[in-house]
Amino acid sequence: MISTAIRVARVGSAAQLAAAVLMMLGFPCLMLAALVPSVPAFAAAAAVTYLADHYLHRKGSYLINRLSKVRAGLSIRFLIRQLLLVLLLARLSLADNLIYYGAIACFIAFYGLQAPHGALVQLIRNRRRMPVATRNVDLKSRIRIPDAPPRRLLHRSAEKMLHLDLFAVAGILLAAQVKSSLVGFVGIGITVAVATLYVLALMPYVRGRKVPPNAEKVLAAVDDWLGEYKPETVLYFSGSKDSAYQVNMWLDTMEKLDSKPLIILRERAILNNLAPTTVPVICVPGGVHLMNMDLSTVRVALYAANVGKNIHMLRVPTIKHVFIGHGDSDKLASVNPFSKVYDEVWTAGRAGRDRYAIADVGVRDDDIVEVGRPQLAPIQTWQGVPEGPRGGAADGRCPTVLYAPTWEGWDDNPGNTSILLAGENIVQKLVTADPPVRVLYKPHPFTGTRSKDAKAAHQRITALVRQAAAERAADARFVTDSAAQAQAKSELARIEARIAQLVGNGGDKGRDEAEATRDGQVDIARHEEVARLRAEWNDAYWRSFPTWEHRVITGAEPRLYDCFNVSDAMVSDISSVVSDFIASGKPYAVTDSAEVGAEEFKRNNTAVRAAVILSNSADELGELLSAVRDPAADPLAEDRKELKQYLLGPDEPASIDQFNTAVANLALKAETRNVGQESRVAAATAESELANAVPGQRVSSAGDTDGVGTA
């Protein structure tokens, strides 16, 4: 019942639901207290509404935003409370008292100050929103970007301004209770004075040296930097904030390019969710600004997603355009017909090339280049289940099986995810396996965002894993090295504190867009230290609990590849996760949730050709566990080796070397095209000038002349 109410009210917790209920009930109580009339009851109800409103704002409750859509926004709620206070005074027979007129005048003046306050706040925010936002781009030496106003002035400014009526409301209520107007006018004076000071405090930030430069100057500074930096390879990306992972997966590769890299983003939400990087980043929301940007030195543009805004870059003929995607799988998105607009399509291995040939969507085989998957370098190959792990079952062996299903997708195709039909069966069989295994459950971050059934299934699976973990902890067969785990937890706390210190000092939190652009150059030493600490954190994390303990893993850390490295096998669905896991060489299983049959499933999905195919009952899991426990008897080991090369390309040369070679080759093609074009334009210009030099003379294609002046 409570969970249903939370979902309907669009609040995040039971506490937020309680605050919302109290706020909604508080206003009828205010009216009742005003009509009775009762000053103490009115004061109590007012306090409840103030506190509940403030709590929901502080929690960023979605309900607060929705109230404004039904004409119950923030200003209306405060106005109603103030009108009810005036009603209370009238019911107390104070309509002829000076405090009554003072209250009305106060609230009119107070609302008169809301307009300049709101206008100033909006003007400041608009002027400090840059036409382009950057990271690792030196604009500080080119233009002057002033500091932002203190955070206390702009953060939740409307709420802060409206809450200044507290002094007046408290003073008026006290005046009504003690029958003395003086205390009421003191409260009124404080409210009007502080509100006026708030408006005056904002005014300096809309004029003079506190105003950032205009768009023309900022764009000129960016072009000046581009002319100095001379980028050669661009990673271009557009999408929603939830798709930031698609560009984040390419950051490490961009840092390792032999050519000068640049990242161009089209949405501020993506920039705000971009992982730390040393690569220069320019976020250009406006298409016109992008098309006027000086990218004359760029020769290769890489695209990680097929989106409409790609056209703004694709229109540049001096650049060769490449679709690199954001994963390798047998999903239809991997053979999108839109891909034929690019000069080349880069795939990990032969499998990607064959997909396009089979799909016949207009992508020519000559335009496909196999470059491997540079992102998979952190994935370690399997060496078998280690003997005598740190804390485990009595037999000293407790393999780890990762269950990493994908999300439900945009439609209700039963083949999208195993969560709905097979998830509970998979986890139930794994947690009750004999000999025992450890289960790591890491769902896709989008799981349950579209389908309430998928969300419910995810919650049941989570509960199942946690219950199994609690039962195993009470089982005497499983031993714990408490001292080692305590030490690891201590290391985790130390590392997290240091990372928070480094990220807090170098991050963008608390800075507005203009300041983040001005100061957004990464500290290389800090960046490298954070990377080292994250590796140490990952090691300490896995040592902080027993190797037999089942775990539900959500959030950004530990990362998916970290889970790959501590696992001995994986169960998943058709997605790029399967293709990535194949790089490890470890046994894996894929669920045929649509139940098309094992042979048909393998025929339609290349990545499952070396997998154990699971039905929704998950009865076939024994085959996977047998392969983990006895690698020598693994019937699919050789198939996995062959499939790995087919999907991801050869191990040598290294994928990053293949990628750099492909970039260099395409850049050479772009340069050749541009030189040829320049030669043709120069020849045409020379021909035109020569023809115009002698009126009435015509120049033939061979350079001979005829007409006037010939002998």
C-alpha positions in Angstrom: 0.0 0.0 0.0 2.7 2.5 1.0 4.9 1.5 -2.0 1.9 2.1 -4.3 1.3 5.5 -2.7 4.9 6.4 -3.1 4.8 5.5 -6.8 1.6 7.4 -7.4 2.7 10.5 -5.5 6.1 10.4 -7.3 8.1 10.7 -4.1 11.3 8.9 -3.3 10.6 7.5 0.2 8.1 6.9 2.9 9.4 10.0 4.7 8.8 12.2 1.6 5.3 10.7 1.3 4.6 11.6 4.9 5.9 15.1 4.4 3.7 15.5 1.3 0.6 14.3 3.2 1.3 16.6 6.1 1.7 19.6 3.7 -1.5 18.8 1.9 -3.5 18.4 5.1 -1.8 21.4 6.6 -3.7 23.9 4.4 -7.2 22.8 5.2 -6.2 22.9 8.9 -4.9 26.5 8.4 -8.3 27.4 7.0 -10.1 25.7 9.8 -7.9 27.4 12.4 -8.5 30.8 10.8 -12.3 30.3 10.8 -12.5 29.0 14.4 -10.4 31.3 15.1 -7.4 29.9 17.0 -3.9 31.5 16.9 -2.1 28.5 18.5 -3.8 26.0 16.0 -3.0 28.3 13.1 0.6 28.6 14.2 1.0 24.8 14.6 -0.5 24.1 11.1 1.6 26.9 9.5 4.7 25.3 11.1 3.8 21.9 9.6 3.3 23.3 6.1 6.6 25.3 6.3 8.6 22.4 7.5 7.1 19.9 5.1 7.5 22.2 2.1 11.1 22.9 3.0 11.9 19.1 3.5 10.4 18.2 0.1 12.4 21.0 -1.6 15.6 19.9 0.1 15.1 16.3 -1.1 14.4 17.5 -4.6 11.0 15.7 -4.6 9.4 15.3 -8.0 6.0 16.1 -6.4 7.1 19.7 -5.8 7.6 20.2 -9.5 4.3 18.6 -10.4 2.3 20.8 -8.0 3.1 23.8 -10.1 1.4 22.0 -13.1 -1.9 21.9 -11.2 -1.8 25.6 -10.1 -0.4 24.8 -6.6 3.1 26.0 -7.1 5.5 27.4 -4.5 4.3 31.0 -4.7 0.6 30.0 -4.6 1.2 28.0 -1.4 2.8 30.9 0.3 0.2 33.3 -0.9 -2.7 31.1 0.4 -1.0 30.9 3.8 -0.7 34.6 3.9 -4.3 35.2 2.9 -5.5 32.8 5.5 -3.5 34.8 8.1 -5.4 37.9 7.0 -8.6 35.9 7.4 -7.5 34.9 10.9 -7.0 38.6 11.8 -10.5 39.5 10.5 -12.1 36.6 12.5 -10.3 37.8 15.6 -12.0 41.2 15.1 -8.7 42.9 14.3 -9.9 44.4 11.0 -9.8 47.9 12.4 -6.4 47.3 14.0 -3.2 48.8 12.5 -1.7 45.3 12.4 -4.4 44.2 10.0 -3.5 46.9 7.5 0.2 46.4 8.2 -0.1 42.7 7.3 -1.9 43.5 4.0 0.6 46.2 3.1 3.5 43.9 4.1 2.3 41.0 1.9 1.7 43.3 -1.1 5.1 44.9 -0.7 6.7 41.5 -0.2 5.1 40.2 -3.5 6.1 43.4 -5.2 9.8 42.4 -4.4 9.3 38.9 -5.9 9.3 40.3 -9.5 12.7 42.1 -9.4 14.1 39.2 -7.4 13.0 36.6 -9.9 14.0 38.8 -12.9 17.5 39.4 -11.4 18.0 35.7 -10.7 17.0 34.7 -14.2 19.1 37.4 -15.8 22.1 36.3 -13.9 21.6 32.7 -14.8 21.0 33.5 -18.4 24.1 35.7 -18.7 26.3 33.0 -17.0 25.1 30.3 -19.3 27.8 30.1 -21.9 27.1 29.6 -25.6 29.7 26.8 -25.3 30.9 25.0 -22.2 34.3 23.5 -22.1 36.7 21.3 -20.1 40.4 21.2 -20.5 40.3 24.2 -22.8 42.3 27.3 -21.9 39.8 30.1 -22.1 41.0 31.8 -18.9 44.0 33.4 -20.7 41.8 34.6 -23.6 38.7 36.1 -22.0 37.8 37.3 -18.5 35.1 35.2 -16.8 34.1 36.6 -13.4 33.3 34.6 -10.4 29.7 33.5 -9.9 27.6 35.0 -7.2 27.8 33.2 -3.9 25.9 30.0 -4.0 23.7 31.1 -1.1 22.2 33.8 -3.3 21.1 31.6 -6.3 20.7 28.1 -5.0 16.9 27.5 -4.4 16.5 31.3 -4.6 12.7 31.4 -5.0 12.3 29.2 -1.9 14.7 31.3 0.1 13.0 34.5 -0.9 9.5 33.3 -0.1 10.5 31.9 3.3 11.5 35.4 4.4 7.8 35.9 5.2 8.4 33.8 8.3 9.4 36.9 10.3 6.2 38.7 9.3 4.0 35.7 9.9 5.5 34.9 13.3 5.3 38.6 14.3 1.7 39.0 13.2 0.6 35.8 15.0 2.4 36.9 18.2 0.8 40.3 17.9 -2.7 38.7 17.5 -2.1 36.5 20.6 -0.7 39.2 22.9 -2.9 42.0 21.5 0.2 44.2 20.8 0.8 45.6 17.3 4.5 46.5 18.0 5.8 42.9 17.8 3.9 42.4 14.6 5.4 45.5 13.0 8.9 44.4 14.0 8.3 41.1 12.2 6.9 43.0 9.2 9.9 45.3 9.1 12.4 42.5 9.2 10.7 40.7 6.3 10.5 43.7 4.1 14.1 44.8 5.0 15.7 41.5 4.4 13.8 40.9 1.2 14.9 44.3 -0.1 18.5 43.5 0.9 18.3 40.2 -1.0 17.3 42.1 -4.1 20.0 44.7 -3.7 22.6 41.9 -3.2 21.8 40.5 -6.6 22.1 43.8 -8.5 25.9 44.0 -8.8 26.0 40.7 -10.8 24.0 42.1 -13.7 26.4 44.9 -14.6 30.0 45.9 -15.0 32.9 43.5 -14.5 30.7 40.9 -12.8 29.0 40.0 -16.1 30.6 37.3 -18.3 31.6 38.2 -21.9 28.9 37.9 -24.6 28.5 34.9 -26.9 30.5 36.5 -29.7 33.6 37.0 -27.5 33.3 33.5 -26.1 33.0 31.8 -29.5 36.0 33.9 -30.7 38.1 32.7 -27.8 37.1 29.1 -28.5 38.1 29.5 -32.2 41.4 31.1 -31.1 42.1 28.1 -28.8 41.2 25.7 -31.7 43.6 27.5 -34.0 46.4 27.0 -31.4 45.5 23.4 -30.4 44.8 22.2 -33.9 42.6 19.1 -33.1 42.8 16.2 -35.6 40.4 13.6 -34.3 37.0 14.4 -32.9 34.6 12.2 -30.8 31.2 13.6 -31.5 28.2 12.8 -29.3 24.6 13.8 -28.7 22.0 12.2 -26.5 20.1 12.2 -23.2 21.8 12.4 -19.8 21.1 8.7 -19.4 23.2 7.9 -22.5 26.4 9.5 -21.1 27.9 6.0 -20.6 28.0 5.7 -24.4 30.6 8.4 -24.6 32.3 7.6 -21.3 33.3 4.2 -22.6 35.5 5.9 -25.3 37.3 8.4 -23.0 40.3 6.1 -22.3 40.6 5.3 -26.0 40.6 9.0 -26.9 43.3 9.7 -24.3 45.5 7.1 -26.0 45.2 8.4 -29.6 48.3 9.2 -31.5 46.6 12.2 -33.1 45.3 15.3 -31.2 41.9 14.4 -29.7 38.8 16.6 -29.1 35.4 15.7 -27.7 32.4 17.6 -29.0 29.1 17.2 -27.1 25.8 18.7 -27.9 23.9 18.6 -24.6 24.9 20.2 -21.3 23.4 17.2 -19.5 25.9 15.0 -21.1 28.8 17.3 -20.1 27.6 17.2 -16.5 27.6 13.4 -16.5 30.9 13.0 -18.4 33.6 11.0 -16.5 36.9 12.8 -15.7 39.2 12.9 -18.7 42.3 14.7 -19.9 40.9 15.2 -23.4 39.7 18.7 -24.3 35.9 18.8 -24.3 33.6 21.4 -26.0 29.9 21.3 -25.4 28.1 23.2 -28.2 24.3 23.1 -27.7 23.6 25.4 -30.7 23.8 24.0 -34.2 24.6 27.4 -35.7 27.5 27.8 -33.3 28.9 24.4 -34.1 28.6 25.0 -37.9 30.5 28.3 -37.5 33.3 26.7 -35.4 36.8 26.5 -36.9 37.4 22.7 -37.3 39.6 23.1 -40.3 42.4 20.9 -38.8 40.1 18.0 -38.0 40.4 15.1 -40.4 38.5 12.3 -38.6 35.2 12.4 -36.7 34.0 9.5 -34.6 30.4 8.9 -33.8 29.3 6.7 -30.9 25.5 6.9 -31.6 23.1 7.4 -34.5 21.2 10.6 -33.6 19.7 13.4 -35.6 22.2 16.0 -34.5 25.0 14.1 -36.2 24.0 16.0 -39.4 25.5 19.2 -38.0 29.0 17.5 -38.2 28.3 15.2 -41.1 27.9 18.2 -43.4 31.6 19.1 -43.1 33.2 17.6 -46.3 36.8 18.1 -45.2 36.4 15.5 -42.4 36.0 11.7 -42.8 33.2 10.4 -40.7 33.2 7.1 -38.9 30.5 5.2 -36.9 32.2 3.4 -34.0 29.1 2.7 -31.9 28.9 2.0 -28.2 28.9 -1.7 -28.0 29.0 -4.9 -30.1 25.9 -7.1 -30.1 23.4 -8.8 -32.4 20.7 -6.3 -31.6 19.2 -4.4 -34.6 20.8 -1.2 -33.4 24.2 -2.7 -34.5 23.1 -2.7 -38.2 21.1 0.6 -38.3 20.6 1.7 -42.0 21.6 5.2 -40.9 25.2 3.9 -40.8 25.5 4.2 -44.5 25.9 8.0 -44.2 29.4 7.6 -42.8 32.5 7.2 -44.8 33.5 4.1 -42.8 31.9 1.9 -40.2 34.4 0.4 -37.6 33.6 -3.0 -36.1 35.4 -5.0 -33.5 35.9 -8.1 -35.6 34.7 -10.1 -38.6 31.3 -10.6 -37.0 30.4 -6.9 -37.3 31.2 -7.0 -41.0 29.1 -10.1 -41.5 26.2 -8.6 -39.7 26.0 -5.7 -42.2 26.3 -8.1 -45.1 23.4 -10.2 -43.8 21.3 -7.2 -42.9 21.8 -5.6 -46.4 21.1 -2.1 -45.2 23.3 -0.3 -47.7 26.7 -0.3 -45.9 29.3 -1.4 -48.4 31.8 -4.1 -47.3 34.7 -1.8 -48.5 33.6 0.8 -46.0 33.9 -1.5 -43.0 37.1 -1.6 -41.0 37.9 -4.1 -38.2 39.6 -2.3 -35.3 39.0 -4.5 -32.2 37.6 -3.1 -29.0 40.1 -0.9 -27.2 37.8 -0.6 -24.2 38.2 -4.3 -23.4 41.9 -4.0 -22.4 41.0 -4.0 -18.6 39.3 -7.4 -18.9 41.5 -10.2 -17.6 41.6 -13.7 -19.1 40.5 -16.6 -17.1 43.0 -18.8 -15.2 40.4 -21.1 -13.7 38.9 -21.0 -10.2 41.7 -20.3 -7.7 42.5 -22.8 -5.0 42.0 -22.0 -1.4 40.3 -18.5 -1.7 40.3 -16.0 1.1 37.5 -17.3 3.2 35.2 -19.8 1.6 33.4 -23.1 1.7 34.9 -26.1 3.5 36.2 -27.5 0.2 38.2 -24.3 -0.5 36.5 -23.6 -3.8 33.6 -21.2 -4.3 33.3 -20.1 -7.9 31.7 -16.7 -8.6 28.9 -16.5 -11.1 27.9 -13.0 -12.4 24.2 -12.5 -13.4 24.2 -9.3 -15.5 20.8 -9.1 -17.3 20.0 -6.3 -19.7 17.0 -4.0 -19.2 13.4 -4.5 -20.6 13.9 -2.2 -23.6 11.3 0.1 -25.2 8.9 -2.6 -26.2 7.5 -5.8 -24.6 9.5 -8.3 -26.7 10.0 -11.3 -24.3 13.5 -11.6 -25.7 14.7 -8.3 -24.4 15.6 -9.4 -20.9 15.6 -12.5 -18.8 14.5 -10.5 -15.7 10.8 -11.1 -16.3 10.5 -14.8 -17.1 13.8 -16.4 -16.0 15.6 -14.1 -13.5 14.2 -15.6 -10.3 14.8 -19.2 -11.6 18.4 -18.4 -12.5 19.2 -16.8 -9.1 17.3 -19.5 -7.2 19.3 -22.3 -8.9 22.6 -20.5 -8.4 22.1 -19.7 -4.7 21.1 -23.3 -4.0 23.8 -24.9 -6.2 25.8 -27.8 -4.7 28.8 -27.5 -4.5 28.1 -23.8 -3.7 28.8 -20.8 -5.8 28.8 -17.1 -5.1 26.3 -14.9 -7.0 26.9 -11.3 -8.0 23.8 -9.7 -9.4 24.5 -6.5 -11.4 21.4 -5.4 -13.3 21.4 -2.8 -16.2 21.0 0.7 -14.8 17.8 1.2 -16.8 16.1 -1.9 -15.4 12.6 -1.1 -14.3 12.6 2.5 -15.7 9.9 1.6 -18.3 8.2 -1.5 -17.1 6.7 -1.9 -13.6 6.8 -5.6 -14.0 10.5 -5.5 -14.7 11.0 -3.3 -11.6 9.0 -5.7 -9.5 11.0 -8.7 -10.8 14.3 -6.8 -10.1 13.1 -6.2 -6.5 12.3 -9.8 -6.0 15.6 -11.0 -7.3 17.4 -8.5 -5.1 15.5 -9.7 -2.1 16.3 -13.3 -3.0 20.1 -12.6 -3.3 20.1 -10.8 0.0 18.2 -13.5 1.8 20.6 -16.1 0.5 23.5 -14.0 1.6 22.1 -13.8 5.1 21.5 -17.5 5.3 25.0 -18.3 4.0 26.5 -16.0 6.7 24.9 -18.1 9.3 26.1 -21.4 7.8 29.1 -22.8 9.7 30.6 -24.2 6.4 31.6 -20.8 5.4 34.4 -19.1 7.2 35.3 -15.5 7.5 38.6 -13.8 7.9 37.3 -10.9 10.0 40.7 -9.3 10.6 41.4 -9.1 6.8 38.0 -7.8 6.0 38.2 -5.1 8.8 41.5 -4.0 7.4 40.1 -3.9 3.8 37.1 -1.8 5.1 39.5 0.6 6.8 41.4 0.9 3.5 38.1 1.6 1.7 37.3 4.4 4.1 40.7 5.9 3.7 40.6 5.7 -0.1 37.1 7.1 -0.4 38.0 10.0 1.8 41.0 10.8 -0.3 39.0 10.5 -3.6 36.3 12.7 -2.2 39.0 15.3 -1.2 40.6 15.1 -4.7 37.3 15.2 -6.6 35.8 17.8 -4.4 38.8 20.1 -5.0 38.9 19.5 -8.7 35.4 18.8 -9.6 32.6 21.1 -10.8 30.3 20.7 -7.8 29.1 24.1 -6.5 30.4 25.9 -9.6 28.1 27.3 -12.3 28.7 26.7 -16.0 30.8 29.8 -16.5 33.2 29.1 -13.7 33.4 25.4 -14.6 34.4 26.5 -18.2 36.9 28.9 -16.9 38.6 26.6 -14.4 37.8 23.3 -16.0 41.4 22.3 -16.9 42.2 18.9 -15.4 45.0 18.6 -13.0 47.0 15.7 -14.5 48.7 14.7 -11.3 45.3 14.7 -9.5 43.7 12.8 -12.4 46.4 10.1 -12.2 46.2 9.8 -8.5 42.4 9.4 -8.6 42.8 6.6 -11.3 45.3 4.9 -9.0 43.1 5.2 -6.0 40.1 3.8 -7.9 42.1 0.7 -8.7 43.1 0.4 -5.0 39.5 0.9 -4.1 38.4 -1.9 -6.3 40.9 -4.3 -4.8 39.9 -3.3 -1.3 36.2 -3.6 -2.1 36.5 -7.2 -3.1 38.6 -8.0 0.0 36.1 -6.3 2.3 33.7 -9.2 2.4 34.1 -13.0 2.0 34.5 -14.6 -1.4 31.4 -16.7 -0.7 29.1 -13.8 0.0 26.3 -13.1 -2.5 26.1 -9.5 -3.5 23.7 -7.1 -5.3 25.9 -4.6 -7.1 24.3 -1.4 -8.4 25.7 2.1 -9.2 28.9 3.1 -11.0 31.3 1.3 -8.7 32.5 -1.4 -8.9 32.4 -1.3 -12.7 31.1 -4.0 -14.9 34.5 -5.1 -16.0 35.7 -5.3 -12.4 32.8 -7.7 -11.9 34.0 -9.7 -14.9 37.5 -10.0 -13.5 36.3 -11.5 -10.1 33.8 -13.8 -11.8 34.4 -17.3 -13.1 31.3 -17.4 -15.3 28.4 -15.1 -16.4 24.7 -15.4 -17.1 23.3 -12.6 -19.3 21.0 -11.7 -22.2 21.6 -10.6 -25.8 23.5 -7.4 -25.4 27.0 -6.0 -25.8 27.7 -7.3 -22.2 28.0 -10.8 -23.7 30.4 -9.7 -26.5 32.5 -7.9 -23.9 32.6 -10.9 -21.5 33.8 -13.2 -24.3 37.1 -11.3 -24.2 37.8 -13.0 -20.8 37.5 -16.5 -22.3 35.4 -17.6 -19.3 32.3 -19.8 -19.6 29.0 -18.0 -20.0 25.3 -18.7 -20.5 22.7 -16.6 -22.3 19.0 -16.8 -21.7 16.6 -17.6 -24.6 13.8 -15.7 -23.0 11.7 -15.7 -26.1 12.2 -19.5 -26.2 12.9 -19.7 -30.0 15.0 -22.8 -29.4 18.7 -23.3 -28.9 19.6 -23.8 -32.5 17.5 -21.0 -33.8 18.8 -18.8 -31.0 22.4 -19.5 -32.0 21.7 -19.0 -35.6 20.2 -15.5 -35.0 22.8 -14.4 -32.4 26.5 -14.7 -33.1 27.6 -14.0 -29.6 25.8 -17.1 -28.1 27.5 -19.7 -30.4 29.9 -20.7 -27.6 27.4 -20.2 -24.8 25.2 -22.5 -22.7 21.7 -21.6 -23.8 19.2 -21.3 -21.0 15.5 -21.7 -21.2 13.3 -19.7 -18.8 13.4 -22.6 -16.4 17.2 -22.3 -16.2 17.5 -26.1 -16.0 20.6 -26.0 -18.2 22.6 -24.1 -15.6 24.3 -27.3 -14.5 26.3 -27.3 -17.8 27.7 -23.9 -17.0 28.6 -24.8 -13.4 30.3 -28.0 -14.5 32.5 -26.1 -17.0 33.5 -23.7 -14.2 34.3 -26.5 -11.7 36.3 -28.6 -14.2 37.8 -26.5 -17.0 39.4 -29.6 -18.5 36.0 -31.1 -19.2 34.6 -27.8 -20.7 33.1 -28.8 -24.1 32.9 -25.1 -25.3 36.4 -23.9 -24.5 37.7 -24.1 -28.1 34.5 -22.6 -29.4 34.9 -19.6 -27.1 38.5 -19.0 -28.4 37.3 -19.1 -32.0 34.3 -16.9 -31.3 36.4 -14.4 -29.4 38.6 -13.8 -32.5 35.5 -13.7 -34.8 33.7 -11.1 -32.6 36.6 -9.0 -31.2 39.4 -9.6 -33.7 42.9 -10.9 -33.0 44.8 -10.3 -29.8 47.8 -9.0 -31.8 48.4 -6.2 -32.6 46.7 -4.7 -29.6 43.3 -3.2 -30.3 44.4 0.4 -29.5 47.2 0.0 -32.1 44.6 -1.2 -34.6 42.4 1.7 -33.7 45.2 4.3 -34.1 46.2 2.8 -37.5 42.6 3.1 -38.7 42.5 6.7 -37.6 45.8 7.5 -39.3 44.7 5.7 -42.6 41.4 7.6 -42.7 43.1 10.9 -41.9 45.4 10.3 -44.8 42.3 9.7 -47.1 40.8 13.0 -45.8 44.0 14.9 -46.5 44.3 13.4 -50.0 40.7 14.3 -50.7 41.2 17.9 -49.5 44.4 18.4 -51.4 42.8 17.1 -54.6 39.8 19.4 -54.0 42.1 22.4 -53.5 44.0 21.5 -56.7 40.8 21.4 -58.7 39.6 24.7 -57.2 42.9 26.3 -58.0 42.9 25.0 -61.6 39.4 26.3 -62.1 40.3 29.7 -60.6 43.4 29.9 -62.8 41.4 29.0 -65.9 38.8 31.7 -65.0 41.4 34.3 -64.4 43.2 33.6 -67.7 39.9 33.7 -69.6 39.1 37.0 -68.1 42.6 38.4 -68.8 41.9 38.7 -72.6 38.4 39.7 -73.4 36.9 37.6 -76.2 39.5 34.8 -75.8 38.5 31.3 -74.9 40.8 28.8 -73.1 40.6 25.2 -74.3 41.0 22.3 -71.9 44.4 21.6 -73.3 45.6 25.1 -72.5 45.5 26.2 -76.2 43.7 29.4 -77.1 41.5 30.1 -80.0 39.5 33.1 -81.1 40.8 36.7 -81.1 44.5 37.0 -81.1 45.4 33.7 -82.8 47.6 33.6 -85.9 
